[in-house]
Amino acid sequence: MAKKIRKPRSQSPRTYSQMNPVAPNSPAVEAQPRPAAAPARPKSSAQRSASQAAQAAAKDVDLRREYGYVGKDLRRLFLVGGAMFLVLIALNFVVQ
């Protein structure tokens, strides 16, 4: 097996801290203060009424009627999965 040769490391920095090293006796750089966030504006009456209407419409929806297909799809999925499982068990007996 060939002997490994150690190559000298390149002079380019490998990490961000190596790019801008801070001298131990230099003054620390102070972070600029962030501007205060603007106060939140209250919603207008039009926005409030629109959001209230959307909430009222959401409460009036009959979810059983809207998502009735989900139950049918789940039932079909479990039947197909069970059938595939039974086929695997049958194949196990046949192949042995």
N, C-alpha and C positions, 0 to 999 in steps of 0.2 A: 504494500500500500504506500502511496506517495506521501511524503511529508508535507504537512500544511505549511504554507508560507504566510507569515503575518504581514499584511500590507499596512503602511501607515495610514492613519485616518485622515480624511480630507479636512481641509480647513473650514469648510462650510458648516454652519451651525446645524445641529440635528433637532433642536427644540426651540420654541419661541423664547424661552428664558435665556438661552445661549445667544440669541440674536442681540438682545439689549440688556446686558448684565448691569445690575445696579451696584455701584461702588458702595462698600460698607460705610464710608464716612460722608457720603453725599446726602444732601437733604432729600427727604421723601417728596415725591411728586404728589401734590394735593389734588384730589378729584374735584372737578368742577361741580358746583351744586346744580341739581336738576331743577328746572322750573316747576313751580307748583302746578298741579293739574287744575284745569278749569272746572268749576263746579258744574255738576250735572244739571242740564236743563229739564224742567218739568215737562211732561208730555202735554201736548195740546189736547183740547177736547175732542178733536177729530181723530187723533191717534188713539185716545182712550176708548172712544166709542167703537172704532174699528176692531181693536183688540178684544173688547167685551163681546162684540158680535161674533167674532171668530170663536171665542170660548163657548158662547151659547150654542153655536152651530155644532161644535165638537161634542157637546153634551147631548144633543138631540140625535146623534147618529146611532143607529142600531148596529152594534158590532157583530152580532150573530148573523145578521143578514148580509152585512158588508163582507165579512170574512168567512162565510160558510164554506167556501171552496178549500180553505186551509185544512179543516177537519177531514174532508174527503181526500185531499192529497196525502195527509199524514196516514190515514187508514190504508190507502193504496201503497204507500211506501213501506209500511210495516208488513203488509201482505207479501209484497215482492221480496222484501228482506227475509221473511220467514221461509218463503218458498225456496230461495237461494240457499239458505242454511240447510233445509231438508235435502236439497239436491246434493250438497257437499257431504252430508252424512251418508246418503245412499251411495255416492261415488266412493266413499271410504270403504264401505262393505264390498262393493263390486270389484274395486282395484285389488283388494287384499285377496 
